[in-house]
Amino acid sequence: MSSTSYRQLTLNGLWKNNPALVQLLGLCPLLAVTASTVNALGLAAATLFVLVVSNTTVSLIRSVVSDTIRLPVFVMIIAAAVTVTELLMQAYSYELYQILGIFLPLITTNCIILGRADAFARKNALPAALYDGFIMGVGFGAVLVLLGAIRELLGTGALFADMQLLFGAGAESWRWQVFNVDYPFLVAILPPGAFLVTGFLIALKNQIDSSIEQRAKAQAEAPVAGSKRVRVTGTVS
Amino acid sequence: MKWLASIGLSGTVLALFAAITSVAIGWTYLGTKTQIDFEVRRAEARQLLEIFPPETHDNEIVDDVFEVAAETALLGIRERRQGYRVRRGNTVVGVILPATARDGYSGDIRALVGVRRDGSVAGVRVVAHRETPGLGDKVDLRKSDWILDFNERSLANPALSGWNVAKEGGVFDQFTGATVTPRAVILATRRALEYATLNAASLFETEADSA
């Protein structure tokens, strides 16, 4: 693959085709565990790992498995990757494993994973498939962490609480009380807050996209020096 | 019989992948088993040691378990759970009882109640709940130290009517915006103390007594 297509993949995973903000895949864990940054980060890491493993494996076996049985095989691979992740997390990050609870096994049915396996990994060579899994995972994880941070900040006035669950003793001091609240802004932590904040993030992304588009259009239509006449039909800002 | 061959091939490929994934899972399982057992035990032991700190006893509390039958009225537990004995020498200096408050704001609140031989509370910890974040979840020690108010209390301190939230004439604080959750925990603790008193003979029975 050329470097331009890698740039394309990066742009797709992080922005243009972001799994959480554009494809709207895997919303169940996205909404459920993002009440704090540490939970979001834990689930993001687990999802990223599973995505990379499944994309890599699917790409490796793409010539062996026929179209008719590809789905059962993919699901088997994904389920195995999730089980392995769950065991590892239980062994090395037990508290976080307890917090993520049911959402860890639910990664199996996260549509992003099967979606990328079927739409990309089975049609592409190993390096590209691996990179796609990685960058899609990062794109999903970034939204997850952003959502977690916003909700934690609105709901508790603090950021990065309980980081020791993920990074071990010593990370307790990472907690940063940004402002003090007498009454927590409960809605942010409760499920409706997840929907609201996600909605605002999607709106923000669309707003940025359309303003970029408009600027590009304006630039393209701007009179070029030396040209005789230019008809301006679009909006000029 | 082309279709038969095709089924055979698909079946073989599927079986092959089932075998490969099983090996991967089995291998990880074996590799992490000791570590997982260790973590589960450590998490359990840490909670017990918070109620009875190491200097109060000389046994491994986490190993000194007894069964508490399901539906034990005063404890409110729904399924069979474990209690723990805390010993010093030959004396049982305390027990840790499983207790469930069924009248939480949002489902059951499961707790551990540590009771000393003299009937006083060594400590209460909520181990599982689904109370409202920011309001009811202050019964969790990670969110608030409200639950430490039970330490040293007993059925005589306060008297029966005092075992309630302040708003309803009790001695325990309620939280801003939440009465149901703290009341559920207070009452569950009181009932656990009553259970300990009623069953003191069997709970605090020492080796010498039983011999």
Interface residues (C-beta under 8 A of the other chain):
Chain A: A35 I61 V64 V65 S66 T68 I69 P72 V73 M76 I77 A79 A80 T83 V84 L87 L88 Q90 A91 Y92 Y94 E95 Q98 G155 T156 D162 Y183 P184 L186 I189 L190
Chain B: L9 S10 V13 L14 F17 A18 T21 S22 A24 I25 T28 Y29 T32 Q35 I36 E39 V40 R42 A43 T132 P133 G134 L135 R142 T176 G177
